[in-house]
Amino acid sequence: MLNTPFARILSLYLIVALLALTLPTQGWAMIVPAGQAETRSADLAKVQATLESSVVRQRLLDYGLTAEETTKRLGALSDQQIHQFAAHLDAVQAGGDVLSDVIVILLIVVIVIAILELTGHHVVIRH
């Protein structure tokens, strides 16, 4: 099968693409203007506003953290940690994204069953 010109070109392309994907990407470092960077107080206010939510407060109490302990631990974080935490708060969804996980698992199961059926194996489900 690799004797055809198309197969040789395709395999060479796949090898080069695989090697190119494993190379590290170039990073760029630059100075962030002061007007664009959020200050620690703004980030801390955003985090504290989220922590004051009744659901989050109850969850922290379930873990054994009081409001005073939480505030004390927030004060111990560096500016970079506070900024990272505040930046990721918007991406957090209550309850997580369970639906997409279920869909992915179902797709994997369907693909595995299809491959087994195509290779001559039969999937039998018994109660």
Contacts in CASP RR format, 6 or more apart in sequence:
PFRMAT RR
TARGET T0000
AUTHOR 0000-0000-0000
METHOD contacts of the structure
MODEL  1
MLNTPFARILSLYLIVALLALTLPTQGWAMIVPAGQAETRSADLAKVQAT
LESSVVRQRLLDYGLTAEETTKRLGALSDQQIHQFAAHLDAVQAGGDVLS
DVIVILLIVVIVIAILELTGHHVVIRH
1 7 0 8 1.000
2 8 0 8 1.000
2 11 0 8 1.000
38 83 0 8 1.000
38 86 0 8 1.000
40 79 0 8 1.000
40 82 0 8 1.000
40 83 0 8 1.000
42 86 0 8 1.000
43 79 0 8 1.000
43 82 0 8 1.000
43 83 0 8 1.000
43 85 0 8 1.000
43 86 0 8 1.000
43 87 0 8 1.000
44 74 0 8 1.000
44 75 0 8 1.000
44 82 0 8 1.000
44 86 0 8 1.000
46 86 0 8 1.000
46 89 0 8 1.000
47 74 0 8 1.000
47 82 0 8 1.000
47 85 0 8 1.000
47 86 0 8 1.000
47 89 0 8 1.000
48 71 0 8 1.000
48 74 0 8 1.000
50 56 0 8 1.000
50 89 0 8 1.000
51 57 0 8 1.000
51 60 0 8 1.000
51 70 0 8 1.000
51 74 0 8 1.000
55 94 0 8 1.000
57 67 0 8 1.000
60 66 0 8 1.000
60 67 0 8 1.000
60 70 0 8 1.000
65 73 0 8 1.000
74 82 0 8 1.000
77 85 0 8 1.000
113 123 0 8 1.000
116 122 0 8 1.000
116 123 0 8 1.000
117 123 0 8 1.000
END
